[in-house]
Amino acid sequence: MAILEILKHPDPRLKQASQKVETFDKTLRSFIADLEETRRSGPAAVGIAAPQVGRFERIVIVDCSSARKPVPNHGHLVLINPVITQWDGFEVGREGCLSVPHHTGEVIRATRIHIEACGPEGESLAFDMEGYEARVVQHEIDHLDGKLFLDRVVSHHTDLFQRKVYKKSRPAAPARKPEEETRVA
């Protein structure tokens, strides 16, 4: 397995739409292993999409099970050619991204979604998701369509924030984080 280089904003490749995966083989599964290794090497990343490492295929990995508010969720998921077929409600929440490492932003997302996708072997998958997990999946699917959370921030003046950097040399009081900060890829 290898840790792949993450493309960073404003790299124009991040605006490129991804192609549907047609072949489910050993090469695909090897790439998925590298993508997972890359996600795990990131700072608390709960999701990653193939375009973030320069592969423009419709592949995402999400795992909300270790997040601050993990319930409910479906655990570790590899979603290939994901499509949101239903959505309901909306909510504003803070998001971050491996490809936009210096900012977070307030983004409106659906609170409940139904998603259909394929797994690594080409098997059909379907999930009903809500809350945090639904937000993460919507964020990752945006990457497949050439969108970043920056494209969904309502106001760059009031809803976009510099990510705080804390010095490690001295003990500090625990940092207070917004209720719904999401560190997704």
Order of alpha helices (4+ residues) and beta strands (2+ residues): alpha-beta-beta-beta-beta-beta-beta-beta-alpha-beta-beta
